[in-house]
């Protein structure tokens, strides 16, 4: 209830902070319950006064029946969703439940038992009792307030914070924002130009089907009850930030999509969208990546239409309001400061500069201050709309616990009706990998000890199920060798791992990132051991035992499939022919046919000791 009221106050101008509000309950230490938030502001003292004033106002006026009804509605919807999904709870979720129960006393009953208990409690709760409980929290809890900033000159003093709190006084509460009756006026459905089963995968994917529409969109579907009461959606088209202007990557990939997500849709404010979704379990998020853009979503079976409506709105009625614009620009400024102070961001900046050289303007995730200063809400919205509004080659994949007739109705109503746009595609902005070994040292700050070595490798290779199986096995082998010889034997490395991935666009590649962090005094030895292991793998020194262990691990992974794996199969039809799709059985067949020599050949192609990039974090 507090969180909902804060959101209403934020939209109505009661609060002067930059970021949207949130209010959470958490246990920082055993046995103690905390309530709190983070907030960012241009004028921290004013923002703190406003925030504390609103909390005091809630204490003075108390909550209403409408507040309780809204909160209870959201809780009940979450419980019902969990009950429907419980039959397909995965092992990892059970492990979390057991650990939480035995270590912290968390509930381990069935979801039906939990729902019965919680619903009984919700029926007994009185709004006056909750108001009084909130007042007790304000009166009895000692406030902990911490100000954090990159520059000490920008951090308010204890005295300034005390003054800001003393200036806070209770006042009027923001109005309850009215709930929307609908997200959008439902379009009249259109007929597809073509429809039929997807024969290439019909032996493995249940009821796989496809529809094509006059606007250029195609919708693919497969039924899956791997996760009961769950439906996943991925809508993708070609282009991404590679089809924008040089320097637009951070604006498109981070700031524009963030601003749109926080601005509401169509005529509805963020609070109205949030309130509409209180009793529904559906969400969607827009994205703009290097060569693709689109919307990803998930929902309960009964809320599929809401998920499709959100997707439709993100592609037709996006907007950027002043509050969300200011918050997005502030995020850009935070990233700018992290690029010179945070080890991970420093390493990323060093890598893109080392890898792309003169073309780094296309790949840098950090926007300079002058670029941020020149932005407007309209310019961010224009970047977003340039990529996401207008259909030419849109592929929408739906996989989950929903029948085909429902998906067809959704496709005809919310995909076939999307406005057609001009045809375009992605551009290959990547320059050739620099010759030889390129080493860059990132000098850490005086109080930072996060020394690490990150080695990057890449090679051109066909993206096929056979190469996918070989890459997955090679990743297990290299990671295991690193763990055994670097972390366990040396004992001075905090974390080591190897990641391998295949990518089709903008060109077929296999890429690897090998990471080791450790004691600053031992990093030279750790690097020597990393180099030795990778050189031996490159030379084919992989034992039959290591190969068989890697294949066993990957087989377990392949047999534990989820909706995302099936979505990947259908999405791959946008990249490759139907004869080269990574279906679950095809991957297992390729894994069974895989030989040690195949993995050795891939290692020899990728882990060249004389051709890679090293980013090393060192002390001053």
RAJOPE-V919784 format. One line per field, one symbol per residue. burial: b if it has 24 or more other C-alpha atoms within 12 Angstrom, else e. A space follows every 10 residues. Layout:
burial = ???
This chain:
burial = bbbbbbbbbb beebbbbbbb bbeeeeeeee eeeebbbebb beebbbbbbb bbbbbbbbbe ebbbeebbeb bbbbbbbbbb bbbbbbeebe eeeeeeeeee eeeeeeeeee beeebeeeee eeeeeebeeb beebeeebee eeeeeebeee eeeeebeeee beebbeeeeb eebbebbeee eebbeeeeee ebeeeeebeb beeebbbbbb bbbbbbbbbb bbbbbbbbbb bbbbbbbbbb bbbbebbbbb bbbbbbbbbb bbbbbbebbb bbbbbbbbbb bbbbbbbbbb bbbbbbbbbb bbbbbbbbbb bbbbbbbbbb bbbbbbbbbb bbbbbbebbe bbbbbbbbbb bbbbbbeeeb bbbbbbbbee ebeebbbebb bbbbbbbbbb bbbbbbbbbb bbbbebbbbb bbbbbbbbbe beebbbebbb eebbeeebbb bbbbeeeeeb bbbbbbbbbb bebbbbbbbb bbbbbbbbbb bbbebbbeeb ebbbbbbbbb bbbbbbbebb bbbbbbbbbb ebbbbbbebb bebbbbbbeb bbeeebbebb bebbbeebee bbbbbbbbbb bbbbbeeeeb bbbbbbbbeb beebbbebbb bbbbbbbbbe bbbbbbbbee
